[in-house]
Amino acid sequence: MKSKKGYTLAEILIVISLLGVLATLSMPRYTIMFERTRASEGQQILIALMNAQKAVQLETGSFATTLIPLAISFPTPVNFDDIDDDSITAPVAVTDPVSNVQRNTGTYELLIDQNGLITCDDSQAGMTAGSCININCGFGASSNECN
C-alpha cells in the first residue's frame, strides 16, 4: 500500500482562501492605526505652536497673528501642510483656536485652543467625513475632541 504524503490541491486552495479573507478583514484596522500615527505629528506641531503663542501672549499681552513673533521653526511636516501664517490665529474667546494644521491629503484639520484642547474638523468642503473618528477624535465632551 502506498501512503499519501502532502496536501491535495483543494486543501491548499481552501487555506489560501481563508488567509485572503483574514487579510481583507484586517486591512482597515491597519489603515486606521497608520492614520492615528500620522495625526500625532500634527498634534505635536499644535502643542509647540500653542506653547509659543502663550509665550508671546505673556510678553506682549496679545496672541501672534503670524509666525514671526513666535520665533519657532519646524522641519517640513511629512503628513501635514507646511506651517505658515495661515496656521496661526489670534483667538477672541478662550475656546477659539490659536493654531491649526491641515492634513496634506486634505481629509481633516486639527486645531488647538488656549487650554490645549485639540479638536478635529472634517466638515469643510473637500474633506472626508468620518476622518476624525478614525484618529480617535469625536469621543470627548464635544463631538470633535481629540484629547
Helices and strands as residue ranges (DSSP letters): H 9-60, G 68-70, G 85-87, E 97-102, E 109-113, E 118-121, H 131-134
